[in-house]
Amino acid sequence: MNSLILVAHGSRVESSNKEIISLVEKIKNKNKNNKLSISYAFLELAEPTIEESIKTQIKKGSKKIIILPYFLAQGKHVKTDIPNEINKLKNIYNNVDFVLLEHLGANDMIIDLILSIVDV
């Protein structure tokens, strides 16, 4: 089984965290490939943490974990914090294939999304 973990910043404002949870539920509902287990994690200020979410996916039998940083810009969290956390976990779970994708804002599809929102 493969897993996708959407990693968001996390917030002290619970409604912000619930938006991420809701988004992941919508992604799960659209996922036609039941072989992909989809979950979320927060970098800070909320749970589950990246490590907790990865442990959960491994317990479910995941052999490949794809991490998508849900960030629009490449700040310290995207450049340093998330890769460091993933590298630490790679050393612990060396029988699992970890794939760290570029942050959401680096994907050119975001341009089309923005233009479709403003209907240009």
C-alpha positions as CSV (number, residue, x, y, z in Angstrom):
1,M,0.0,0.0,0.0
2,N,1.1,3.6,-0.7
3,S,0.3,6.6,1.4
4,L,-0.1,10.3,0.8
5,I,0.4,12.7,3.7
6,L,-0.6,16.3,3.3
7,V,1.6,18.4,5.6
8,A,0.3,21.7,6.7
9,H,1.7,24.3,9.1
10,G,-0.8,23.9,11.9
11,S,-2.5,26.7,13.8
12,R,-3.6,27.7,17.3
13,V,-6.9,28.5,15.6
14,E,-8.8,25.2,15.5
15,S,-11.0,26.2,12.6
16,S,-7.8,26.6,10.4
17,N,-6.7,23.0,11.3
18,K,-10.3,21.8,10.6
19,E,-10.0,23.2,7.1
20,I,-7.0,20.9,6.4
21,I,-8.9,17.9,7.8
22,S,-11.9,18.7,5.7
23,L,-9.7,19.1,2.6
24,V,-8.1,15.7,3.2
25,E,-11.6,14.1,3.6
26,K,-12.6,15.6,0.2
27,I,-9.4,14.2,-1.4
28,K,-10.2,10.8,0.1
29,N,-13.7,10.9,-1.3
30,K,-12.4,11.7,-4.8
31,N,-9.7,9.1,-4.5
32,K,-10.7,6.2,-6.8
33,N,-7.5,4.2,-6.0
34,N,-8.2,2.5,-2.7
35,K,-4.6,1.4,-2.6
36,L,-3.6,5.0,-1.6
37,S,-4.1,5.8,2.0
38,I,-4.5,9.5,2.5
39,S,-3.9,11.5,5.7
40,Y,-2.6,14.7,7.1
41,A,0.0,16.0,9.5
42,F,0.9,19.3,11.0
43,L,4.4,20.7,11.3
44,E,3.6,22.5,14.6
45,L,0.8,23.8,16.8
46,A,-1.5,20.9,16.1
47,E,-1.6,17.1,15.8
48,P,-0.9,14.7,14.4
49,T,2.7,15.5,13.8
50,I,4.5,14.3,10.7
51,E,6.1,11.5,12.7
52,E,2.8,10.4,14.2
53,S,1.1,10.4,10.8
54,I,3.9,8.4,9.3
55,K,3.9,5.8,12.1
56,T,0.1,5.4,11.6
57,Q,0.6,4.8,7.8
58,I,3.4,2.3,8.5
59,K,1.2,0.4,10.9
60,K,-1.5,0.2,8.2
61,G,1.2,-1.5,6.0
62,S,2.4,1.4,3.9
63,K,5.7,0.7,2.1
64,K,5.8,4.0,0.2
65,I,4.9,7.3,1.8
66,I,4.5,10.4,-0.4
67,I,4.7,13.7,1.5
68,L,3.1,16.8,0.0
69,P,4.0,20.1,1.8
70,Y,0.8,22.2,1.7
71,F,2.6,25.5,1.5
72,L,2.4,28.2,-1.1
73,A,6.0,29.5,-0.7
74,Q,9.3,28.0,0.1
75,G,10.2,29.3,3.5
76,K,12.3,27.7,6.2
77,H,9.7,25.0,6.9
78,V,9.7,23.8,3.3
79,K,13.4,24.2,2.7
80,T,14.7,22.9,6.1
81,D,12.2,21.7,8.7
82,I,10.1,19.2,6.7
83,P,13.1,17.7,4.9
84,N,15.0,17.3,8.2
85,E,12.1,15.5,9.8
86,I,11.7,13.2,6.8
87,N,15.4,12.4,6.7
88,K,15.3,11.6,10.4
89,L,12.4,9.2,9.8
90,K,14.1,7.6,6.7
91,N,16.9,6.5,9.0
92,I,14.4,5.0,11.5
93,Y,12.1,3.3,8.9
94,N,14.7,2.3,6.3
95,N,12.4,-0.3,4.8
96,V,9.9,2.4,3.7
97,D,10.2,4.5,0.6
98,F,9.8,8.2,1.4
99,V,9.0,10.6,-1.4
100,L,9.1,14.3,-0.5
101,L,7.3,16.3,-3.2
102,E,7.8,20.0,-3.9
103,H,5.5,22.3,-2.0
104,L,2.1,23.0,-3.5
105,G,3.1,26.5,-4.6
106,A,5.9,25.1,-6.8
107,N,3.5,23.2,-9.0
108,D,2.6,25.1,-12.2
109,M,-1.0,23.8,-12.0
110,I,-1.5,26.5,-9.3
111,I,-1.4,29.1,-12.1
112,D,-4.3,27.5,-13.9
113,L,-6.2,27.2,-10.6
114,I,-5.8,30.9,-9.8
115,L,-6.9,31.9,-13.3
116,S,-9.9,29.6,-13.1
117,I,-10.9,31.1,-9.8
118,V,-10.9,34.6,-11.2
119,D,-12.5,33.3,-14.4
120,V,-9.9,34.6,-16.9
